[in-house]
Amino acid sequence: MIEQVPVSPLDPRIGRPLEDLDTPTLLLDRAASDRNLAQMAAFFRDRSAKLRPHFKNHKCVTLAQRQLALGAVGMTCAKLSEAEILVEHGIDNVLIANQVVGAIKCERLARLALRAKVSVAVDHIEQVLAISRAATTVGSTVFLLIEVDIGMGRCGVSPGQPAVELARRIVDLPGVHFAGLQAYEGHLVNVLDRAERTTRARAAMQQAVETRRFLEVARLPVGCVSGCSSATYDSTGAMDGVDEVQAGTYATMDRQYQRLAPEFEVALSLLVRVISRPTSTRAVLDVGVKGAGAEFGVPSIRDFPEAQIPVFMAEEHTVVQPSPDWRIGQVLHLIPSHACTTCNLHRELIVHENGQVVDVWPIEASGQLT
Ligand SMILES: Cc1ncc(COP(=O)(O)O)c(C=O)c1O
């Protein structure tokens, strides 16, 4: 059971019907999101792997607290600034599943580790040495997960021996603790066919599991192998040797993920208005790519399956053609193609149930890039 965050009596929007809101505004269907959180939490309740949700999805501390209340072991994030915000709000176990590089960041990281258990991905000895120096200076310990590239071609050492060599260097250094492996099968998350996704993602993750075995044979204990996503939680997340699942988008969902993991509900939408009808077949909406992440394409329009999906988005406009017979000022719900970049553009989530605003949750980490 998720404890409801008390409604702020101060916000005049609470209690109003959604149609009364100014637009564009980002909405969260609380009941749908709660069902998503509960369903994912239930999947991991009796498994050896645990859930460490990815904060990059919603960047909202209230949602993170709700995920933790349902049993998540900590939060994953992509940026040091996101980790700082989580710790600032009392969340004391965070993994930055990304490289933290540069003197300024290493010092911030080391200081953050005085206040919480902070783990970070590493893939090069230079980065490790800088973190070790910074942590030694301030007197903290930073937990390091060696990132292994299991096929995505982003960060990470190659599986096997390179990870063993880096781990050997880490265990001799002060201020850092070798905690395990970071391995994300991101190149396979969007494979539409679920059986094919499962087979290929498991084969990719097997490289991390084998690397774990190499390390253990070399007497380098692996506390944790962390990876996976909302599209692979039930495949790679159920493998022996995988300890933590960094699923993110299941909390809000979006148009792209709707096709990948339909067992979760789309809780996020953008309330928009029709601002122009230049012709009888063209409608223009009051949001563009400055308000809706569009890397995975244009949004869809809820409740209008017959409407053509928008033909294009500009900075502040979305053009639908041909369009249904919408009137000027008509309110619509868009389902963003990508929740994570959409949340990053907004300062708050208007939380609703049964067509009414029930709460307003800040998106504390929106726009955080460092
Ligand atoms: C390091 C890492 N872990 C996990 C995920 C999975 O997140 P999601 O469940 O939103 O696909 C991502 C997505 O970008 C990621 O970069």
The ligand as a Tripos MOL2 file, in Angstrom:
@<TRIPOS>MOLECULE
LIG
   16    16     1     0     0
SMALL
NO_CHARGES

@<TRIPOS>ATOM
      1 C1         22.2800    2.8330  -17.2960 C.3       1 LIG1
      2 C2         20.8390    2.5780  -17.5520 C.ar      1 LIG1
      3 N1         20.1990    1.6410  -16.8340 N.ar      1 LIG1
      4 C3         18.9070    1.3610  -17.0360 C.ar      1 LIG1
      5 C4         18.1610    2.0360  -17.9790 C.ar      1 LIG1
      6 C5         16.7400    1.6010  -18.1860 C.3       1 LIG1
      7 O1         15.7740    2.5510  -18.0830 O.3       1 LIG1
      8 P1         14.2980    2.3040  -18.7090 P.3       1 LIG1
      9 O2         13.6490    1.2910  -17.8550 O.co2     1 LIG1
     10 O3         13.6920    3.6460  -18.5950 O.co2     1 LIG1
     11 O4         14.4860    1.8670  -20.1160 O.co2     1 LIG1
     12 C6         18.7900    3.0270  -18.7530 C.ar      1 LIG1
     13 C7         18.0500    3.7590  -19.7840 C.2       1 LIG1
     14 O5         18.5000    4.6500  -20.4400 O.2       1 LIG1
     15 C8         20.1570    3.3070  -18.5400 C.ar      1 LIG1
     16 O6         20.8240    4.2290  -19.2640 O.3       1 LIG1
@<TRIPOS>BOND
     1     1     2 1
     2     2     3 ar
     3     2    15 ar
     4     3     4 ar
     5     4     5 ar
     6     5     6 1
     7     5    12 ar
     8     6     7 1
     9     7     8 1
    10     8     9 2
    11     8    10 1
    12     8    11 1
    13    12    13 1
    14    12    15 ar
    15    13    14 2
    16    15    16 1
@<TRIPOS>SUBSTRUCTURE
     1 LIG1         1 GROUP 0 **** ****
